[in-house]
């Protein structure tokens, strides 16, 4: 079970904390005015156990499409109760997502990942206020783990 969780955390936690969910942006025009998620943001992501890791986002935001690179450093661990504890490795990924057409400062999304035949949901909420992005990601693990870790992050535009 611990090997299963390490796999979940290595794949999911980075996506969950980003406040960006995977979507198909094919055919969407890159033209348009820059949105509030446009730019480079740096900050810290925190897990409920008190661990943290540095994170940076290098994003473009046109219309309601957000795309870019997300980098997370070492230090974040996720405690999944009976299912064990996993460390999140440092990495950089490319991601894309959509903001609300009505409120481009807010992003709410959910993503489902399947690891070893088990579905894990990630529920994401983020908000841009001026030069600050705040995000919360809940990892909805199987009930037998006993808890659903919630990670939070605050990043500032640089």
C-alpha positions in Angstrom: 0.0 0.0 0.0 2.9 2.4 0.7 4.3 1.9 -2.8 0.8 2.7 -4.1 0.8 6.0 -2.2 4.3 7.0 -3.2 3.0 6.6 -6.8 -0.1 8.7 -6.1 1.8 11.5 -4.4 4.5 11.7 -7.0 1.9 12.0 -9.8 -0.9 13.8 -8.1 0.4 16.2 -5.5 2.2 18.4 -7.9 -0.9 18.7 -10.0 -3.1 19.2 -7.0 -1.2 22.1 -5.6 -0.8 23.9 -8.8 -4.3 25.3 -8.9 -4.4 24.2 -12.5 -6.2 21.2 -13.9 -5.4 19.3 -17.1 -7.7 20.4 -19.9 -7.6 20.3 -23.7 -6.7 23.8 -25.0 -6.6 22.8 -28.6 -8.1 25.3 -31.0 -8.2 28.1 -28.4 -6.8 31.5 -29.6 -3.7 32.8 -27.9 -4.7 36.3 -28.9 -6.4 38.5 -26.3 -5.8 40.6 -23.3 -3.6 39.0 -20.5 -5.7 37.7 -17.6 -4.9 37.8 -13.8 -2.9 34.6 -13.8 -0.4 36.0 -16.3 3.2 36.2 -15.1 5.7 34.6 -12.8 4.6 33.7 -9.3 6.8 32.3 -6.5 5.9 31.1 -3.0 5.4 28.1 -0.8 3.1 25.1 -0.7 2.2 23.6 2.7 1.0 20.2 3.7 -1.1 19.6 6.9 1.9 18.0 8.6 3.7 21.3 8.5 6.1 20.3 5.7 6.5 22.8 2.8 8.2 23.2 -0.5 9.0 26.2 -2.7 6.9 26.6 -5.8 7.1 28.8 -8.9 4.6 29.3 -11.7 5.5 30.8 -15.1 2.1 31.3 -16.7 0.3 32.9 -19.6 -3.4 33.7 -19.3 -5.4 34.6 -22.5 -9.2 34.5 -22.6 -10.0 31.8 -20.0 -7.0 29.6 -20.8 -4.0 29.4 -18.4 -0.8 27.6 -19.5 2.7 27.4 -18.3 5.5 25.7 -16.3 5.1 24.8 -12.7 8.2 24.0 -10.6 8.2 22.6 -7.1 11.2 22.1 -4.9 11.8 19.4 -2.3 10.4 19.2 1.2 6.7 18.5 0.9 5.4 15.3 2.5 1.8 14.1 2.5 0.4 12.1 5.4 -2.4 9.8 4.1 -3.2 8.2 7.5 -3.3 4.4 7.4 -2.0 4.5 3.8 1.4 6.0 4.8 3.4 9.1 4.1 4.9 10.1 0.8 7.6 12.7 -0.1 7.0 14.7 -3.2 10.1 15.0 -5.4 11.3 18.3 -6.9 10.1 18.6 -10.5 8.9 20.9 -13.2 5.8 20.1 -15.4 3.9 21.9 -18.1 0.2 22.4 -17.3 -2.9 24.1 -18.7 -6.2 25.0 -17.2 -9.3 27.2 -17.5 -10.6 30.0 -15.3 -14.2 30.9 -14.9 -15.5 32.9 -17.8 -17.5 35.0 -15.4 -14.8 35.5 -12.8 -11.3 35.1 -14.3 -9.7 35.6 -10.9 -11.1 32.2 -9.7 -10.4 28.7 -10.7 -12.3 25.7 -9.4 -11.7 22.3 -10.8 -11.5 18.7 -10.1 -9.3 16.0 -11.7 -9.3 12.3 -11.4 -6.2 10.2 -11.6 -6.1 6.4 -11.7 -3.1 4.8 -10.0 -2.8 1.0 -9.7 -6.5 0.7 -10.6 -7.7 3.1 -7.9 -9.3 6.4 -8.7 -8.2 9.4 -6.7 -9.9 12.8 -7.0 -8.2 16.1 -6.6 -10.5 19.1 -5.8 -8.8 22.5 -6.6 -9.7 26.0 -5.7 -7.6 29.1 -6.3 -8.0 32.9 -6.4 -5.8 35.7 -7.8 -6.1 38.9 -5.8 -3.8 41.6 -7.3 -0.3 40.0 -7.3 -1.2 37.1 -5.0 -2.4 33.6 -5.9 -3.9 31.5 -3.1 -4.7 27.9 -3.7 -6.2 24.9 -1.8 -6.1 21.3 -3.1 -7.8 18.4 -1.4 -6.7 14.9 -2.3 -9.7 12.7 -2.0 -8.1 9.3 -1.1 -9.9 6.0 -0.7 -11.8 5.8 2.6 -9.5 3.2 4.0 -6.7 5.8 4.3 -8.7 7.6 7.0 -8.0 11.1 5.8 -8.0 13.4 2.8 -4.9 15.7 2.9 -5.5 19.3 2.0 -2.5 21.3 0.7 -2.4 25.1 0.6 -0.2 27.6 -1.2 0.4 31.3 -1.5 2.5 32.7 -4.3 3.4 36.3 -5.2 4.0 37.8 -8.6 7.7 38.6 -9.2 
